[in-house]
Amino acid sequence: MSGHIRHPRDTRQTVCGLPAADVRRWETEHSPRIDHTCEDCYTLLPEATRPDDANHPPGDPTLIDTLRRIVADRQHAKIDGVLVDLWSANVTVLIWDHLRDDKRQRLLTLPSHELILRCVAIYTRLTSNGGDT
């Protein structure tokens, strides 16, 4: 079972509303990470409620410029309702720079979060097989 964030006002409950008796693991000592925290808790964090820093419809090539800005500023940003951290932006730009134009155009047809997830998946596959980027 994934971890949960303890509700700040009610220690018998998680942020997502799940009763404490049903939670096997708490993610309270360290900042929550998407792979260790339930999606409901993660979306209720204060950072998730802030307004978008950028909006990019599918097919908008300025998304890559926004990701490059995240890397240059070394600061996460919220793009199309999704928090994008520095590592994800860096990996996306790294993979993007190594793709051919036809592959880039295919990726640009996806929503921004899907494009980032695809690039992270490519990077993960390359690095887990001993490949060097």
C-alpha positions as CSV (number, residue, x, y, z in Angstrom):
1,M,0.0,0.0,0.0
2,S,1.3,3.5,-0.8
3,G,2.1,5.9,1.9
4,H,-0.3,8.7,3.1
5,I,0.2,12.1,4.6
6,R,-1.3,12.6,8.0
7,H,-4.0,15.2,8.2
8,P,-2.7,18.3,9.9
9,R,-5.8,18.8,12.1
10,D,-6.9,15.2,12.7
11,T,-4.2,12.7,13.5
12,R,-6.8,9.9,13.1
13,Q,-7.1,10.6,9.4
14,T,-5.0,11.1,6.3
15,V,-5.2,14.1,4.0
16,C,-7.2,12.2,1.5
17,G,-9.7,11.2,4.2
18,L,-8.8,7.6,4.6
19,P,-9.1,6.5,8.3
20,A,-5.8,6.1,10.1
21,A,-6.7,2.5,11.0
22,D,-6.6,1.6,7.3
23,V,-3.2,3.1,6.7
24,R,-0.2,0.8,7.0
25,R,2.5,3.3,6.2
26,W,2.8,7.1,6.9
27,E,4.8,9.5,4.8
28,T,5.2,12.3,7.3
29,E,8.9,12.6,8.1
30,H,10.1,13.4,4.6
31,S,8.4,15.5,2.0
32,P,5.9,13.4,0.1
33,R,6.9,11.9,-3.3
34,I,4.4,10.9,-5.9
35,D,5.7,7.3,-6.0
36,H,5.4,6.9,-2.2
37,T,2.2,8.9,-1.5
38,C,-1.3,8.2,-2.6
39,E,-2.5,10.4,-5.5
40,D,-5.3,12.0,-3.4
41,C,-2.9,13.1,-0.7
42,Y,-0.5,14.5,-3.2
43,T,-3.1,16.6,-5.0
44,L,-4.2,18.1,-1.7
45,L,-0.8,19.5,-0.9
46,P,-0.5,23.4,-0.8
47,E,1.8,23.4,-3.9
48,A,-0.9,21.5,-5.9
49,T,-3.5,24.2,-5.2
50,R,-1.4,27.1,-6.6
51,P,-2.3,28.6,-10.0
52,D,-0.6,27.3,-13.1
53,D,2.7,28.9,-14.1
54,A,2.2,28.0,-17.8
55,N,-0.5,26.5,-20.0
56,H,0.4,24.6,-23.1
57,P,-2.2,22.9,-25.3
58,P,-1.1,19.8,-27.2
59,G,1.1,20.7,-30.1
60,D,2.6,23.8,-28.5
61,P,6.4,23.7,-29.0
62,T,6.9,26.4,-26.3
63,L,6.4,23.6,-23.7
64,I,10.1,22.7,-24.2
65,D,11.1,26.3,-23.6
66,T,9.1,26.3,-20.3
67,L,10.9,23.1,-19.3
68,R,14.3,24.6,-20.2
69,R,13.3,27.6,-17.9
70,I,12.6,25.2,-15.1
71,V,16.0,23.7,-15.5
72,A,17.7,27.1,-15.8
73,D,15.9,28.5,-12.7
74,R,16.4,25.3,-10.8
75,Q,12.8,25.7,-9.6
76,H,9.7,23.5,-10.1
77,A,6.6,24.9,-11.8
78,K,3.0,24.0,-12.4
79,I,2.2,23.3,-16.0
80,D,-1.4,22.5,-17.1
81,G,-2.3,21.6,-13.6
82,V,0.6,19.3,-13.0
83,L,3.6,20.0,-10.8
84,V,6.8,19.5,-12.8
85,D,10.0,19.0,-10.7
86,L,13.5,19.9,-11.8
87,W,14.6,16.3,-12.5
88,S,11.6,15.6,-14.7
89,A,12.1,18.8,-16.7
90,N,15.8,18.1,-17.0
91,V,15.2,14.5,-18.3
92,T,12.6,15.7,-20.7
93,V,14.9,18.3,-22.2
94,L,17.7,15.8,-22.4
95,I,15.7,13.2,-24.3
96,W,14.0,15.9,-26.4
97,D,17.4,17.2,-27.6
98,H,18.4,13.7,-28.8
99,L,15.2,12.9,-30.7
100,R,14.6,13.2,-34.5
101,D,12.1,15.8,-35.8
102,D,9.5,13.1,-36.7
103,K,9.6,11.7,-33.1
104,R,9.4,15.2,-31.7
105,Q,6.3,15.9,-33.7
106,R,4.6,12.7,-32.5
107,L,5.4,13.7,-28.9
108,L,4.0,17.2,-29.3
109,T,0.6,15.8,-30.1
110,L,0.4,14.6,-26.5
111,P,-0.7,16.6,-23.5
112,S,2.2,18.1,-21.6
113,H,2.1,15.6,-18.7
114,E,2.1,12.7,-21.1
115,L,5.0,14.1,-23.1
116,I,7.0,14.4,-19.8
117,L,6.1,10.9,-18.7
118,R,7.1,9.4,-22.1
119,C,10.5,11.1,-21.9
120,V,11.0,9.9,-18.4
121,A,10.1,6.4,-19.5
122,I,12.6,6.6,-22.4
123,Y,15.3,7.8,-20.0
124,T,14.5,5.1,-17.4
125,R,14.6,2.4,-20.1
126,L,18.0,3.7,-21.4
127,T,19.6,4.0,-18.0
128,S,18.3,0.7,-16.6
129,N,19.8,-1.2,-19.6
130,G,23.2,0.1,-19.0
131,G,22.9,2.7,-21.8
132,D,24.6,6.0,-21.4
133,T,22.8,9.3,-22.4
